[in-house]
Amino acid sequence: MTHLTTHVLDAARGIPAAGVAVSLRAASGDQIAAGQTDADGRLALGPDLLAPGDYALTFATGAYFDAQGVDSFYPEATVTFRIRDDRHYHVPLLLSPFAYSTYRGS
């Protein structure tokens, strides 16, 4: 299993958010990895192990809603988080056209 995973759920529709573009960046701003959520709204990205430090996941939320013909407020959502050790990190995103939330998953 990769060190970092995410799961995007479309809370307004009650379904996984498939096809959301996601990028992983280091604190320096350098892109480490990028991908799109699968049919279940899930994505594993990055190297097998991330060094301790701060990172950011940026979700292309506006493009996701545009593809559905749904007006939305946030063109993207960026979640900044800290890696401290070599355990698995899961960063879920609950998404709607005018709000989003996240938490430390397991």
Helices and strands as residue ranges (DSSP letters): E 4-10, E 15-16, E 21-26, E 31-36, E 42-44, E 53-59, H 61-67, E 77-83, E 89-90, E 93-96, E 99-102
